């Protein structure tokens, strides 16, 4: 079960000891746990009596009274994971622990607590290898691409079960037929393939009309350098088709290979009519610095947008239950989202003296920005915070 998080949730509990927190209700301008979460809900909690603090995950029981029962203690100010013995009034509030915050580090890696989820090299490797399907303009999808063991040709399997071969080896008689020779026919001016049954198959016209934009082909080879089929046009330029090192066991076939006019990336059409686009560096955009973003394509002309930045404010001169808050701070995202999934606030400054309970809270989020406030137990304190937001571009 996922641990829950909500806004402005704070209640008092009297002398809980090491047992459940008996919730006495919320002070003014705060919400109760029962108002924010369902019965049996698993929630993050912080408990603080002014001299010691504890944080973790607890289960909410809605009743008379409402109670929070510890499930897992993540940490405490005694540097242990055991329950603290609270013998006075405790403030219990809902906030996400630092161990659960997703952080984009200065070196480009992404971490959760002390665990690195993805290094900058991982993200670069993703940029180099990612493919997805997004056909358009009547183009067909493919489901498999292989290098045929019988013909030695690249073949694409359509969704309807039809095989399409870069070089036709006449596979319609119940099995693929291997190719023995490729030549340029002196009679037709086109490329011709001789299959293992002795039949010639003419592949391309290599003497196009002068009025057309087609280019003639003078040579076909298998490139030992690139491991691909290559065509030499009459301008002396080599055109490389498709390389494959497939073993043939479960490998996918393709129907068509193009360079997409929309993305300028190589695209393969599978047999089901789905386009698979190779990721290019130009499709990944980023802005580095203390405020920035990372825009990653995920297919179907959609992009995940990761954004980060900071904000600052000064706490007020009046308090609520000993807590001084800044006014609501409106932050504009570096780039607008089409759909924002989640924004995560954090305090990036420290107010002098212990027990300040510095907090950064998200109050609202939309596609153009978020609203935050900072809080501590010191009035007129200059504070800074940061955010990390994720959604669709």
Long-range contacts (C-beta under 8 A, 24 or more apart in sequence): 1-42, 2-42, 3-42, 3-43, 3-44, 3-57, 3-100, 4-36, 4-37, 4-41, 4-42, 4-43, 4-44, 4-94, 5-43, 5-44, 5-94, 5-95, 5-96, 6-31, 6-36, 6-37, 6-94, 7-31, 7-36, 7-361, 7-362, 7-363, 8-361, 9-33, 9-35, 9-36, 9-37, 9-93, 9-94, 10-91, 10-92, 10-93, 10-94, 10-321, 11-91, 11-92, 11-93, 12-89, 12-90, 12-91, 12-92, 13-47, 13-68, 13-86, 13-89, 13-90, 13-92, 14-89, 14-90, 15-86, 15-87, 15-88, 15-89, 16-47, 16-86, 16-90, 17-85, 17-86, 17-87, 18-83, 18-84, 18-85, 18-86, 20-61, 20-67, 20-68, 20-69, 20-70, 21-45, 21-47, 21-58, 21-67, 21-68, 21-69, 21-90, 21-92, 22-65, 22-67, 23-65, 23-66, 23-67, 23-68, 23-92, 24-65, 27-320, 27-321, 28-320, 28-321, 29-320, 30-321, 32-66, 33-60, 33-66, 33-68, 33-92, 33-94, 34-60, 34-62, 34-66, 36-94, 38-62, 42-71, 43-68, 43-94, 44-94, 44-95, 44-96, 44-97, 44-100, 45-92, 45-93, 45-94, 46-92, 46-93, 46-94, 46-95, 46-97, 47-84, 47-86, 47-90, 47-91, 47-92, 48-90, 48-91, 48-93, 48-355, 48-357, 49-86, 49-87, 49-88, 49-89, 49-90, 49-91, 50-88, 50-355, 51-355, 52-76, 52-77, 52-78, 52-84, 52-86, 53-77, 53-84, 53-355, 54-83, 54-84, 55-95, 55-97, 56-97, 68-92, 74-99, 75-99, 91-321, 95-359, 95-361, 96-344, 98-346, 101-344, 101-346, 101-388, 102-344, 102-388, 102-390, 103-388, 104-294, 104-306, 104-308, 104-388, 123-294, 123-296, 126-279, 126-296, 127-279, 127-281, 127-284, 127-296, 128-279, 129-279, 130-279, 130-297, 131-268, 131-276, 131-277, 131-278, 131-279, 132-276, 132-277, 132-297, 132-298, 132-299, 132-300, 133-270, 133-274, 133-275, 133-276, 133-277, 133-299, 133-300, 134-275, 134-277, 134-299, 134-300, 134-301, 135-269, 135-273, 135-274, 135-275, 136-262, 136-275, 139-256, 139-258, 139-267, 139-269, 139-273, 139-275, 140-255, 140-256, 140-269, 140-270, 140-271, 140-273, 141-255, 141-269, 141-270, 141-271, 141-272, 141-273, 141-274, 141-275, 142-252, 142-253, 142-254, 142-255, 142-256, 142-268, 142-269, 142-270, 142-271, 142-272, 142-273, 142-274, 142-276, 143-252, 143-253, 143-270, 143-271, 143-272, 143-274, 144-251, 144-252, 144-253, 144-254, 144-270, 144-271, 145-242, 145-244, 145-246, 145-251, 145-252, 145-253, 145-254, 145-268, 145-270, 146-244, 146-246, 146-248, 146-251, 146-252, 146-253, 147-244, 147-245, 147-246, 147-248, 147-251, 148-176, 148-248, 149-248, 150-175, 150-176, 150-177, 150-178, 151-176, 151-177, 151-178, 151-179, 151-195, 152-178, 152-179, 153-179, 153-229, 154-229, 154-241, 154-242, 154-244, 154-254, 155-253, 155-254, 156-253, 156-254, 156-255, 156-256, 156-268, 156-269, 156-270, 156-271, 157-252, 157-253, 157-254, 157-255, 157-270, 157-271, 158-255, 158-270, 158-271, 158-272, 158-273, 159-270, 159-271, 159-272, 159-273, 159-274, 160-271, 161-271, 162-271, 163-253, 164-253, 164-254, 164-255, 164-256, 166-229, 166-241, 166-242, 167-193, 167-201, 167-203, 168-193, 168-201, 168-203, 169-193, 169-195, 169-201, 170-195, 170-197, 170-199, 170-201, 182-220, 184-217, 184-218, 184-219, 184-220, 189-216, 191-217, 191-220, 262-301, 287-334, 291-334, 292-334, 293-333, 293-334, 293-335, 295-335, 295-393, 302-392, 302-393, 303-392, 303-393, 304-390, 304-391, 304-392, 304-393, 305-335, 305-337, 305-390, 305-391, 305-392, 305-393, 306-388, 306-389, 306-390, 307-333, 307-334, 307-335, 307-387, 307-388, 307-389, 307-390, 308-386, 308-387, 308-388, 308-389, 309-333, 309-334, 309-386, 309-387, 310-348, 310-384, 310-385, 310-386, 310-387, 311-372, 311-384, 311-385, 311-386, 311-387, 312-374, 312-382, 312-383, 312-384, 312-385, 313-373, 313-374, 313-382, 313-383, 313-385, 314-380, 314-381, 314-382, 314-383, 315-374, 315-375, 315-376, 315-378, 315-379, 315-380, 315-381, 315-383, 316-379, 316-380, 317-379, 317-380, 318-379, 319-377, 319-379, 322-377, 323-357, 323-375, 323-376, 323-377, 324-375, 324-376, 324-377, 324-378, 324-379, 324-380, 324-381, 325-373, 325-374, 325-375, 326-373, 326-374, 326-375, 326-383, 327-373, 328-363, 328-371, 328-372, 328-373, 329-371, 329-372, 329-373, 329-374, 329-385, 330-369, 330-370, 330-371, 331-369, 331-370, 331-371, 331-372, 331-387, 332-368, 332-369, 333-367, 333-368, 333-369, 333-370, 333-389, 335-393, 336-367, 336-368, 337-367, 337-368, 337-389, 337-391, 337-392, 337-393, 338-367, 338-391, 338-392, 338-393, 339-367, 339-391, 339-392, 340-365, 340-366, 340-367, 340-389, 340-390, 340-391, 341-390, 341-391, 341-392, 342-389, 342-390, 342-391, 343-370, 343-387, 343-388, 343-389, 343-390, 344-387, 344-388, 344-389, 345-372, 345-385, 345-386, 345-387, 346-385, 346-386, 346-387, 346-388, 347-374, 347-383, 347-384, 347-385, 348-384, 348-385, 348-386, 349-382, 349-383, 349-384, 349-385, 351-376, 351-377, 351-378, 351-381, 351-383, 352-378, 353-378, 358-383, 360-385, 360-386, 362-387, 365-389, 367-391
